[in-house]
Amino acid sequence: MMRKIVVAVTGASGSIYAKLLLDKLQQLHQQVAEVGVVMSDNAKQVWEFELDNTAYSNYPFKFYAKSDFMAPFASGSARFDTMVVVPCSMGTLGRIASGVSDDLITRAADVILKERRRLILVARDTPLNLIHIRNMQTVTEAGGIICPAVPSYYSKPKTIEDVALTVVNRVIDLIGLENDSYRWSEDN
Ligand SMILES: Cc1cc2nc3c(=O)[nH]c(=O)nc-3n(C[C@H](O)[C@H](O)[C@H](O)COP(=O)(O)O)c2cc1C
């Protein structure tokens, strides 16, 4: 089945994860019917600060304003099957956990959960306080997946991009797309 995916980018550190996920979704376009993107105001600021560019505006995907409740994925009837929040700030995590649907990001997440579809939060902060941990528990109990932006090193990544890809490749696996990426095996 061709996938309909929402990518929400928020103002946590780690814009590189959003960039690499959008790059991957572009590469894997044959498996994807539609990608809708929404960015928070802070997401744009952090992206520009961390990546020194505004390349988020170059993708061939449809971008929606954070205030646009007319976007298709603001309703379950549009049948977007997956939403990834990448990176996901503790603020957005908290708003999703408490059901605040006051912008397109939190509304879309609310819709995905109520429709029992796949919500993946690439949560980023360290250390975590009890409020963060409880919010992660709440989202998990509601059916969401907390996929922390925590890289792995057993593939021996050489560059910052390789390190960040260890997170993004796990997100692609969670979305359920076929992807040619490093796999741990007995041959290693
Ligand atoms: C450079 C920078 C890095 C940040 N990193 C984080 C972070 O890793 N995690 C986090 O929860 N907030 C982080 N913040 C703070 C969020 O941007 C802020 O809480 C914001 O209100 C989140 O709103 P949003 O989720 O709507 O983007 C960072 C802010 C800046 C400017």
The ligand as an SDF file (V2000), in Angstrom:
LIG
                    3D

 31 33  0  0  0  0  0  0  0  0999 V2000
   19.1180   25.8860   19.5130 C   0  0  0  0  0  0  0  0  0  0  0  0
   17.9520   25.3600   20.3270 C   0  0  0  0  0  0  0  0  0  0  0  0
   17.9560   24.0380   20.7110 C   0  0  0  0  0  0  0  0  0  0  0  0
   16.8820   23.5180   21.4500 C   0  0  0  0  0  0  0  0  0  0  0  0
   16.9260   22.1920   21.7940 N   0  0  0  0  0  0  0  0  0  0  0  0
   15.8560   21.6550   22.4370 C   0  0  0  0  0  0  0  0  0  0  0  0
   15.8360   20.2530   22.6970 C   0  0  0  0  0  0  0  0  0  0  0  0
   16.7410   19.4960   22.3800 O   0  0  0  0  0  0  0  0  0  0  0  0
   14.7290   19.7410   23.2730 N   0  0  0  0  0  0  0  0  0  0  0  0
   13.6540   20.5280   23.6300 C   0  0  0  0  0  0  0  0  0  0  0  0
   12.6680   19.9940   24.1420 O   0  0  0  0  0  0  0  0  0  0  0  0
   13.6580   21.8640   23.4060 N   0  0  0  0  0  0  0  0  0  0  0  0
   14.7310   22.4420   22.8060 C   0  0  0  0  0  0  0  0  0  0  0  0
   14.7340   23.7900   22.5360 N   0  0  0  0  0  0  0  0  0  0  0  0
   13.6320   24.6050   23.0290 C   0  0  0  0  0  0  0  0  0  0  0  0
   12.4010   24.5560   22.1300 C   0  0  0  0  0  0  0  0  0  0  0  0
   12.6970   25.1060   20.8570 O   0  0  0  0  0  0  0  0  0  0  0  0
   11.2530   25.3430   22.8150 C   0  0  0  0  0  0  0  0  0  0  0  0
   10.8590   24.6790   24.0200 O   0  0  0  0  0  0  0  0  0  0  0  0
   10.0510   25.5410   21.9310 C   0  0  0  0  0  0  0  0  0  0  0  0
    9.0330   26.1940   22.6650 O   0  0  0  0  0  0  0  0  0  0  0  0
    9.5100   24.2490   21.3910 C   0  0  0  0  0  0  0  0  0  0  0  0
    8.3530   24.5720   20.6370 O   0  0  0  0  0  0  0  0  0  0  0  0
    7.9020   23.6740   19.4300 P   0  0  0  0  0  0  0  0  0  0  0  0
    7.7780   22.2970   19.9680 O   0  0  0  0  0  0  0  0  0  0  0  0
    6.5850   24.2650   19.0400 O   0  0  0  0  0  0  0  0  0  0  0  0
    8.9300   23.8090   18.3690 O   0  0  0  0  0  0  0  0  0  0  0  0
   15.8110   24.3440   21.8210 C   0  0  0  0  0  0  0  0  0  0  0  0
   15.8140   25.6810   21.4220 C   0  0  0  0  0  0  0  0  0  0  0  0
   16.8870   26.1900   20.6970 C   0  0  0  0  0  0  0  0  0  0  0  0
   16.8680   27.6370   20.2890 C   0  0  0  0  0  0  0  0  0  0  0  0
  1  2  1  0
  2  3  1  0
  2 30  2  0
  3  4  2  0
  4  5  1  0
  4 28  1  0
  5  6  2  0
  6  7  1  0
  6 13  1  0
  7  8  2  0
  7  9  1  0
  9 10  1  0
 10 11  2  0
 10 12  1  0
 12 13  2  0
 13 14  1  0
 14 15  1  0
 14 28  1  0
 15 16  1  0
 16 17  1  0
 16 18  1  0
 18 19  1  0
 18 20  1  0
 20 21  1  0
 20 22  1  0
 22 23  1  0
 23 24  1  0
 24 25  2  0
 24 26  1  0
 24 27  1  0
 28 29  2  0
 29 30  1  0
 30 31  1  0
M  END
$$$$
